Amino acid sequence: MSAFQNSLTDLRRSFHRDPEVGFDEVRTKAKVVRCLCALGVEVHEGSGVIGVLQSGRGNRTIGLRADLDALPIQEISTHDYVSQNAGVMHACGHDGHITMLLGAAELLTRNPDFDGKVVFIFQPNEEHGLGARAMIDDGILEQFPLDEVYAIHNLPGAPLGEVSTRAGQICASESLFEIEITGQGGHASMPQVGVDAITVGAEMVQALQTIVSRKLAPSTGAVVSVTEFLTDGQRNVLPGTAILKGDVRTRLPQDRKDVERFMRQIADGVAAAHGARADTTFNTEFIETINSQEPTEAVVQTARNAGLKVIGDRPPMSFSEDFAHFCAAVPGCFLLLGNGTKPPFSQPLHAADYDFNDALLPIGAALWAQLVKDRLPKRKTT
């Protein structure tokens, strides 16, 4: 193992031992700042941390993003760098993403043979879909106008270092819905004198499944899931109110809008048929992540030139990604990097025994650094 990989491994495991959840990444941000300052990178702090590396006089600017936050999960791993913070762990590999980006910063400061600017973006609160928007609201895109922006996410179960991406939609949106049903509570022995909210809700749950099966084309890949059914009923009391909560995933903005429209129609129609009322809220937490053509082609070419296995037109992922807000504002590419095919590196993201593969650290760092050099002109020597 090289000295570079050893240093990255030590750094990644230090992040793993001390995870912090979204918008509370105080120690994590401080450590990132120390690492960037030690490299001589210009640092700006706000919702997240921004590092700026200028080489030559070029104005073309490439943005690279890593996510900072951990998850509220109790780790069950037994390795010697297990989380020291009860109920919090890096179960999605963000500790590895941070370290790969810091590794790229080190490689680029060592050999800045490019003409232009690199903006290293360390984003908070990706897991709740709030961090990218916070950084954009801070003015990152006005202060550091980006020509292109990129993000890496590890992919458990894929061969180590395998790059997969696609132009167009790569990650789904996530919307949360809540339908509050108001009927008329009553005695369990006399249901005819009230409006049983459970009966209305049960019919509504069934009807909502027809959105995907009968109202959208099967190829849309949309998912509508009712995940909670809450009522104020008791042992011999029919409920007067019920609340349905759930989750919607779509691949395209129009599908998302159609799902919301059909959901409101169904909720209102079923409620009206029973003499009840339905109040529906539909909030999109993550928009769809849409990769631009040219940055995606650049990733594929750089990865192939580096000798990595590449899937350039992978199927879209069903999970959602906060990086979508950057891609909506700037031409960008979100790519996946194989984390390995054996446990714990193949364990699902968000699993309590998942772990990031340290062998991936130098691969990801080198890929980032080479991508910057491929996308910026070569610095002229005098």
Summary of the structure (lengths in Angstrom):
residues: 382
radius of gyration: 23.9
end to end distance: 36.6
largest distance: 92.5
contacts: 1378
relative contact order: 0.20
helix: 36%
strand: 27%
